[in-house]
C-alpha cells in the first residue's frame, strides 16, 4: 500500500489531485485487465468501473495525465462483461444439453 499524500503548508493541491487521478487510473487498468479472467474476473468488473468513477469524481473537468490508462482499463472491463456473458451462455447451453440427454 502506498502512502497517501497529505496536505499541509507548501503542498500543491492540484498536484495531489493529479497524483490521486494517476493512481486510480492505474488501478482501473489493473482491475480491467484482471476482469478478463474467466469466473474470477466477475467482481473485478465492478471494481474497475468504481475506480473509473472515482477518477472522474476526484478530477472533475481537470485534465487526467493518465487518461489512456483509464480508457484502456474501462475498455478491458467492458470486454470482461462480454466474457462474462459468454461464460453464462456456455454454462446455460451445457445445462440444457445435460437435461436433454438425461
DSSP file (Angstrom, degrees, kcal/mol; ACC not computed):
  #  RESIDUE AA STRUCTURE BP1 BP2  ACC     N-H-->O    O-->H-N    N-H-->O    O-->H-N    TCO  KAPPA ALPHA  PHI   PSI    X-CA   Y-CA   Z-CA
    1    1 A X              0   0    0      0, 0.0     2,-0.3     0, 0.0     0, 0.0   0.000 360.0 360.0 360.0 135.1    0.0    0.0    0.0
    2    2 A X        -     0   0    0      1,-0.1     2,-0.3     0, 0.0     0, 0.0  -0.628 360.0-106.7 -91.2 150.1    1.3    3.4   -0.9
    3    3 A X        -     0   0    0     -2,-0.3     2,-0.3     1,-0.1    -1,-0.1  -0.546  34.0-124.0 -74.1 136.2    1.3    6.3    1.5
    4    4 A X        -     0   0    0     -2,-0.3     2,-0.1     1,-0.1    -1,-0.1  -0.615  27.2-110.6 -80.4 137.8   -1.3    8.9    0.6
    5    5 A X        -     0   0    0     -2,-0.3     2,-0.3    11,-0.1    -1,-0.1  -0.428  34.3-144.8 -66.1 141.4    0.0   12.4    0.1
    6    6 A X        -     0   0    0     -2,-0.1     2,-0.3    -3,-0.0    -1,-0.1  -0.765   8.8-121.2-107.9 154.1   -1.1   14.8    2.8
    7    7 A X        +     0   0    0     -2,-0.3     2,-0.3     4,-0.0     5,-0.0  -0.660  51.1 122.7 -90.8 151.0   -2.0   18.4    2.6
    8    8 A X    >   -     0   0    0     -2,-0.3     3,-1.8     3,-0.1     2,-0.2  -0.957  65.5 -30.7 179.8-171.7   -0.1   20.9    4.6
    9    9 A X  T 3  S+     0   0    0     -2,-0.3     3,-0.1     1,-0.3     0, 0.0  -0.440 127.1  16.1 -65.4 130.9    1.9   24.1    4.2
   10   10 A X  T 3  S+     0   0    0      1,-0.3     2,-0.4    -2,-0.2    -1,-0.3   0.459  93.9 124.3  89.2   1.1    3.8   24.1    0.9
   11   11 A X    <   -     0   0    0     -3,-1.8     2,-0.7     4,-0.0    -1,-0.3  -0.767  58.5-132.4 -96.8 143.1    1.8   21.3   -0.8
   12   12 A X     >  -     0   0    0     -2,-0.4     4,-1.9     1,-0.2     5,-0.2  -0.833   9.9-159.0 -95.1 115.1    0.1   21.9   -4.1
   13   13 A X  H  > S+     0   0    0     -2,-0.7     4,-2.1     1,-0.2     5,-0.2   0.872  91.5  54.3 -63.8 -39.2   -3.5   20.7   -4.0
   14   14 A X  H  > S+     0   0    0      1,-0.2     4,-2.0     2,-0.2    -1,-0.2   0.887 108.3  49.9 -63.7 -38.3   -3.7   20.4   -7.9
   15   15 A X  H  > S+     0   0    0      2,-0.2     4,-2.2     1,-0.2    -1,-0.2   0.893 109.4  51.4 -67.0 -38.9   -0.6   18.2   -7.9
   16   16 A X  H  X S+     0   0    0     -4,-1.9     4,-2.2     2,-0.2    -2,-0.2   0.879 108.6  51.5 -65.4 -37.1   -2.1   16.0   -5.2
   17   17 A X  H  X S+     0   0    0     -4,-2.1     4,-2.4     2,-0.2    -1,-0.2   0.916 110.0  49.2 -64.7 -42.9   -5.3   15.6   -7.2
   18   18 A X  H  X S+     0   0    0     -4,-2.0     4,-2.5     2,-0.2    -2,-0.2   0.884 109.1  52.5 -65.0 -37.8   -3.3   14.6  -10.3
   19   19 A X  H  X S+     0   0    0     -4,-2.2     4,-2.4     2,-0.2    -1,-0.2   0.924 110.8  47.2 -62.8 -44.0   -1.4   12.0   -8.2
   20   20 A X  H  X S+     0   0    0     -4,-2.2     4,-2.6     2,-0.2     5,-0.2   0.897 111.4  51.4 -63.7 -40.3   -4.6   10.5   -7.0
   21   21 A X  H  X S+     0   0    0     -4,-2.4     4,-2.2     2,-0.2    -2,-0.2   0.907 111.0  47.7 -63.9 -41.7   -6.0   10.5  -10.5
   22   22 A X  H  X S+     0   0    0     -4,-2.5     4,-2.3     2,-0.2    -2,-0.2   0.922 112.6  49.3 -64.8 -43.6   -2.9    8.7  -11.8
   23   23 A X  H  X S+     0   0    0     -4,-2.4     4,-2.1     1,-0.2    -2,-0.2   0.926 114.1  43.9 -63.6 -45.6   -3.0    6.2   -9.0
   24   24 A X  H  X S+     0   0    0     -4,-2.6     4,-2.2     2,-0.2    -1,-0.2   0.850 112.0  53.6 -70.1 -33.3   -6.7    5.4   -9.5
   25   25 A X  H  X S+     0   0    0     -4,-2.2     4,-2.0    -5,-0.2    -2,-0.2   0.906 109.2  49.4 -65.4 -40.7   -6.3    5.2  -13.3
   26   26 A X  H  X S+     0   0    0     -4,-2.3     4,-2.2     1,-0.2    -2,-0.2   0.909 111.2  48.9 -63.7 -42.2   -3.5    2.7  -12.9
   27   27 A X  H  X S+     0   0    0     -4,-2.1     4,-2.7     1,-0.2     5,-0.2   0.868 108.0  54.8 -65.7 -36.0   -5.7    0.6  -10.5
   28   28 A X  H  X S+     0   0    0     -4,-2.2     4,-2.5     2,-0.2    -1,-0.2   0.905 108.6  48.7 -62.8 -41.6   -8.5    0.8  -13.1
   29   29 A X  H  X S+     0   0    0     -4,-2.0     4,-2.5     2,-0.2    -2,-0.2   0.932 112.1  48.0 -64.1 -45.2   -6.2   -0.6  -15.7
   30   30 A X  H  X S+     0   0    0     -4,-2.2     4,-2.2     1,-0.2    -2,-0.2   0.927 114.9  44.9 -62.4 -44.9   -5.0   -3.4  -13.5
   31   31 A X  H  X S+     0   0    0     -4,-2.7     4,-1.6     1,-0.2    -1,-0.2   0.878 111.7  53.6 -67.1 -36.7   -8.6   -4.3  -12.5
   32   32 A X  H  < S+     0   0    0     -4,-2.5     4,-0.4    -5,-0.2    -2,-0.2   0.907 109.8  47.2 -63.7 -41.9   -9.8   -4.1  -16.1
   33   33 A X  H >< S+     0   0    0     -4,-2.5     3,-1.2     1,-0.2    -2,-0.2   0.912 112.9  48.7 -65.6 -41.7   -7.1   -6.5  -17.2
   34   34 A X  H >< S+     0   0    0     -4,-2.2     3,-1.5     1,-0.2    -1,-0.2   0.755  98.8  68.9 -70.3 -22.9   -7.9   -8.9  -14.4
   35   35 A X  T 3< S+     0   0    0     -4,-1.6    -1,-0.2     1,-0.3    -2,-0.2   0.659  86.2  69.7 -70.0 -13.2  -11.6   -8.7  -15.2
   36   36 A X  T <  S+     0   0    0     -3,-1.2    -1,-0.3    -4,-0.4     2,-0.2   0.623  75.7 103.2 -77.9 -12.1  -10.8  -10.6  -18.5
   37   37 A X  S <> S-     0   0    0     -3,-1.5     4,-1.7    -4,-0.2     5,-0.1  -0.523  84.1-107.8 -71.4 134.2  -10.1  -13.7  -16.5
   38   38 A X  T  4 S-     0   0    0     -2,-0.2     2,-3.3     1,-0.2    -1,-0.1  -0.346  89.1 -13.0 -63.4 144.4  -13.0  -16.2  -16.6
   39   39 A X  T >4 S+     0   0    0      1,-0.2     3,-1.1    -4,-0.1     4,-0.3  -0.271 132.9  62.2  63.6 -56.1  -15.0  -16.6  -13.4
   40   40 A X  T 34 S+     0   0    0     -2,-3.3     3,-0.5     1,-0.2     4,-0.5   0.816  95.0  61.7 -66.9 -30.8  -12.5  -14.8  -11.2
   41   41 A X  T 3X S+     0   0    0     -4,-1.7     4,-1.3     1,-0.2    -1,-0.2   0.580  77.1  92.3 -75.4  -9.7  -12.9  -11.5  -13.2
   42   42 A X  H X> S+     0   0    0     -3,-1.1     3,-0.7     1,-0.2     4,-0.7   0.927  92.0  36.5 -55.0 -54.2  -16.6  -11.1  -12.4
   43   43 A X  H 3> S+     0   0    0     -3,-0.5     4,-1.5    -4,-0.3    -1,-0.2   0.782 110.2  64.3 -71.7 -21.9  -16.3   -9.0   -9.3
   44   44 A X  H 3> S+     0   0    0     -4,-0.5     4,-2.3     1,-0.2    -1,-0.2   0.751  90.5  66.1 -72.7 -22.5  -13.3   -7.1  -10.7
   45   45 A X  H <X S+     0   0    0     -4,-1.3     4,-2.0    -3,-0.7    -1,-0.2   0.948 104.3  44.4 -59.6 -48.3  -15.5   -5.7  -13.5
   46   46 A X  H  X S+     0   0    0     -4,-0.7     4,-2.3     1,-0.2    -2,-0.2   0.880 111.7  52.9 -66.0 -38.0  -17.5   -3.7  -10.9
   47   47 A X  H  X S+     0   0    0     -4,-1.5     4,-2.3     2,-0.2    -1,-0.2   0.885 107.7  51.6 -65.4 -37.7  -14.3   -2.6   -9.1
   48   48 A X  H  X S+     0   0    0     -4,-2.3     4,-2.1     2,-0.2    -2,-0.2   0.921 110.8  47.8 -64.4 -43.2  -12.8   -1.3  -12.4
   49   49 A X  H  X S+     0   0    0     -4,-2.0     4,-2.2     1,-0.2    -2,-0.2   0.882 110.8  52.1 -64.7 -37.2  -15.9    0.7  -13.1
   50   50 A X  H  X S+     0   0    0     -4,-2.3     4,-2.2     2,-0.2    -2,-0.2   0.897 108.5  50.4 -65.5 -39.8  -15.9    2.1   -9.5
   51   51 A X  H  X S+     0   0    0     -4,-2.3     4,-2.2     2,-0.2    -2,-0.2   0.911 110.2  50.1 -64.0 -41.1  -12.2    3.2   -9.9
   52   52 A X  H  X S+     0   0    0     -4,-2.1     4,-2.0     1,-0.2    -2,-0.2   0.906 110.9  49.0 -64.0 -40.4  -13.1    5.0  -13.1
   53   53 A X  H  X S+     0   0    0     -4,-2.2     4,-2.1     1,-0.2    -1,-0.2   0.882 109.1  53.3 -64.9 -37.6  -16.0    6.7  -11.4
   54   54 A X  H  X S+     0   0    0     -4,-2.2     4,-2.7     2,-0.2     5,-0.2   0.895 107.3  51.6 -64.2 -40.4  -13.7    7.7   -8.6
   55   55 A X  H  X S+     0   0    0     -4,-2.2     4,-2.7     1,-0.2     5,-0.3   0.930 111.5  46.6 -62.5 -44.4  -11.2    9.2  -11.0
   56   56 A X  H  X S+     0   0    0     -4,-2.0     4,-1.8     1,-0.2    -1,-0.2   0.855 113.8  48.8 -68.1 -33.4  -13.9   11.3  -12.7
   57   57 A X  H  < S+     0   0    0     -4,-2.1    -2,-0.2     2,-0.2    -1,-0.2   0.907 115.1  43.8 -71.0 -41.6  -15.3   12.4   -9.3
   58   58 A X  H  < S+     0   0    0     -4,-2.7    -2,-0.2     1,-0.2    -3,-0.2   0.938 123.4  34.8 -67.8 -47.3  -11.8   13.4   -8.0
   59   59 A X  H >< S-     0   0    0     -4,-2.7     3,-2.3    -5,-0.2     2,-0.3   0.778  80.0-179.4 -83.7 -26.8  -10.7   15.2  -11.1
   60   60 A X  T 3< S-     0   0    0     -4,-1.8    -1,-0.2    -5,-0.3    -2,-0.1  -0.461  75.9 -17.8  62.5-125.4  -13.9   16.7  -12.3
   61   61 A X  T 3  S+     0   0    0     -2,-0.3    -1,-0.3     2,-0.1     2,-0.1   0.362 108.5 119.9 -94.0   5.0  -13.2   18.6  -15.5
   62   62 A X  S <  S-     0   0    0     -3,-2.3     2,-0.2    -6,-0.1    -3,-0.1  -0.396  75.9 -96.9 -71.8 148.2   -9.5   18.7  -14.8
   63   63 A X        -     0   0    0     -2,-0.1     2,-0.6     1,-0.1    -1,-0.1  -0.436  32.5-140.8 -67.6 133.1   -7.1   17.0  -17.3
   64   64 A X    >   -     0   0    0     -2,-0.2     3,-1.4     1,-0.1     4,-0.1  -0.864   5.1-158.1 -97.3 116.0   -6.1   13.5  -16.3
   65   65 A X  T 3  S+     0   0    0     -2,-0.6     3,-0.3     1,-0.3    -1,-0.1   0.752  95.5  47.3 -64.5 -21.7   -2.4   12.8  -17.1
   66   66 A X  T 3> S+     0   0    0      1,-0.2     4,-1.9   -48,-0.1     3,-0.3  -0.146  70.1 130.2-109.8  36.7   -3.2    9.0  -17.1
   67   67 A X  H <> S+     0   0    0     -3,-1.4     4,-2.5     1,-0.2     5,-0.2   0.804  70.4  57.1 -63.4 -28.0   -6.3    9.2  -19.3
   68   68 A X  H  > S+     0   0    0     -3,-0.3     4,-2.3     2,-0.2    -1,-0.2   0.897 105.9  49.3 -69.3 -38.9   -5.0    6.4  -21.6
   69   69 A X  H  > S+     0   0    0     -3,-0.3     4,-2.3     2,-0.2    -2,-0.2   0.920 112.9  48.4 -62.8 -42.5   -4.7    4.1  -18.6
   70   70 A X  H  X S+     0   0    0     -4,-1.9     4,-2.3     2,-0.2    -2,-0.2   0.926 112.6  46.4 -64.7 -46.1   -8.2    4.9  -17.6
   71   71 A X  H  X S+     0   0    0     -4,-2.5     4,-2.1     1,-0.2    -1,-0.2   0.876 114.2  48.1 -68.0 -36.1   -9.7    4.4  -21.0
   72   72 A X  H  X S+     0   0    0     -4,-2.3     4,-2.4     2,-0.2    -1,-0.2   0.878 110.5  51.9 -71.0 -36.4   -7.9    1.1  -21.5
   73   73 A X  H  X S+     0   0    0     -4,-2.3     4,-2.1    -5,-0.2    -2,-0.2   0.907 111.3  47.1 -63.4 -42.0   -9.0   -0.1  -18.1
   74   74 A X  H  X S+     0   0    0     -4,-2.3     4,-2.3     2,-0.2    -2,-0.2   0.883 110.6  52.4 -66.5 -38.4  -12.6    0.7  -19.0
   75   75 A X  H  X S+     0   0    0     -4,-2.1     4,-2.2     2,-0.2    -2,-0.2   0.917 110.4  47.7 -63.8 -42.1  -12.3   -1.0  -22.3
   76   76 A X  H  X S+     0   0    0     -4,-2.4     4,-1.9     2,-0.2    -2,-0.2   0.891 110.6  51.9 -65.4 -38.3  -10.9   -4.1  -20.7
   77   77 A X  H  X S+     0   0    0     -4,-2.1     4,-1.4     2,-0.2    -2,-0.2   0.890 108.6  51.1 -65.3 -38.2  -13.7   -4.0  -18.1
   78   78 A X  H  X S+     0   0    0     -4,-2.3     4,-1.5     1,-0.2     3,-0.2   0.907 110.0  48.8 -64.9 -40.5  -16.3   -3.8  -20.9
   79   79 A X  H  X S+     0   0    0     -4,-2.2     4,-2.6     1,-0.2    -1,-0.2   0.829 104.7  60.6 -66.6 -30.0  -14.7   -6.8  -22.6
   80   80 A X  H  X S+     0   0    0     -4,-1.9     4,-2.4     2,-0.2    -1,-0.2   0.859 101.3  53.3 -62.1 -35.6  -14.9   -8.5  -19.2
   81   81 A X  H  X S+     0   0    0     -4,-1.4     4,-2.4    -3,-0.2    -1,-0.2   0.900 108.7  49.4 -64.6 -40.6  -18.7   -8.0  -19.4
   82   82 A X  H  X S+     0   0    0     -4,-1.5     4,-2.4     2,-0.2    -2,-0.2   0.920 110.7  49.6 -63.9 -43.5  -18.6   -9.8  -22.8
   83   83 A X  H  X S+     0   0    0     -4,-2.6     4,-2.3     1,-0.2    -2,-0.2   0.909 110.7  50.7 -61.2 -42.1  -16.5  -12.6  -21.4
   84   84 A X  H  X S+     0   0    0     -4,-2.4     4,-2.5     2,-0.2    -2,-0.2   0.913 109.2  50.5 -62.1 -43.0  -19.0  -12.9  -18.5
   85   85 A X  H  X S+     0   0    0     -4,-2.4     4,-2.4     1,-0.2    -1,-0.2   0.901 110.9  49.1 -62.7 -40.7  -21.9  -13.1  -20.9
   86   86 A X  H  X S+     0   0    0     -4,-2.4     4,-2.6     2,-0.2    -1,-0.2   0.883 110.0  51.9 -65.8 -37.8  -20.2  -15.8  -23.0
   87   87 A X  H  X S+     0   0    0     -4,-2.3     4,-2.6     2,-0.2    -2,-0.2   0.934 111.6  46.0 -62.5 -45.9  -19.5  -17.8  -19.8
   88   88 A X  H  X S+     0   0    0     -4,-2.5     4,-2.5     2,-0.2    -2,-0.2   0.892 112.9  50.3 -65.4 -39.5  -23.1  -17.6  -18.7
   89   89 A X  H  X S+     0   0    0     -4,-2.4     4,-2.5     2,-0.2    -1,-0.2   0.924 112.4  46.7 -63.5 -44.5  -24.3  -18.5  -22.2
   90   90 A X  H  X S+     0   0    0     -4,-2.6     4,-2.3     2,-0.2    -2,-0.2   0.902 112.6  49.7 -65.7 -40.6  -21.9  -21.5  -22.3
   91   91 A X  H  X S+     0   0    0     -4,-2.6     4,-2.1     2,-0.2    -1,-0.2   0.915 112.2  48.2 -65.0 -41.9  -23.0  -22.6  -18.8
   92   92 A X  H  X S+     0   0    0     -4,-2.5     4,-2.4     2,-0.2    -2,-0.2   0.909 111.1  50.3 -63.7 -42.4  -26.7  -22.4  -19.8
   93   93 A X  H  X S+     0   0    0     -4,-2.5     4,-2.3     1,-0.2    -2,-0.2   0.889 110.4  50.0 -63.8 -39.2  -26.1  -24.3  -23.0
   94   94 A X  H  X S+     0   0    0     -4,-2.3     4,-2.3     2,-0.2    -1,-0.2   0.886 110.5  50.2 -67.1 -37.5  -24.3  -27.1  -21.1
   95   95 A X  H  X S+     0   0    0     -4,-2.1     4,-2.4     2,-0.2    -2,-0.2   0.916 111.7  47.6 -66.0 -42.8  -27.1  -27.3  -18.6
   96   96 A X  H  X S+     0   0    0     -4,-2.4     4,-2.4     1,-0.2    -2,-0.2   0.910 112.5  49.2 -64.3 -41.2  -29.7  -27.6  -21.3
   97   97 A X  H  X S+     0   0    0     -4,-2.3     4,-1.7     2,-0.2    -2,-0.2   0.898 111.3  49.9 -65.1 -39.4  -27.7  -30.2  -23.1
   98   98 A X  H  < S+     0   0    0     -4,-2.3     4,-0.5     2,-0.2    -2,-0.2   0.915 112.0  47.4 -64.8 -43.2  -27.3  -32.2  -19.8
   99   99 A X  H >< S+     0   0    0     -4,-2.4     3,-0.8     1,-0.2    -2,-0.2   0.900 112.4  49.4 -66.1 -40.6  -31.0  -32.0  -19.1
  100  100 A X  H 3< S+     0   0    0     -4,-2.4    -1,-0.2     1,-0.2    -2,-0.2   0.809 111.0  49.9 -68.2 -29.8  -31.9  -33.1  -22.7
  101  101 A X  T 3<        0   0    0     -4,-1.7    -1,-0.2     1,-0.2    -2,-0.2   0.468 360.0 360.0 -90.3  -1.0  -29.5  -36.0  -22.6
  102  102 A X    <         0   0    0     -3,-0.8    -1,-0.2    -4,-0.5    -2,-0.1   0.490 360.0 360.0 -75.1 360.0  -30.8  -37.4  -19.2
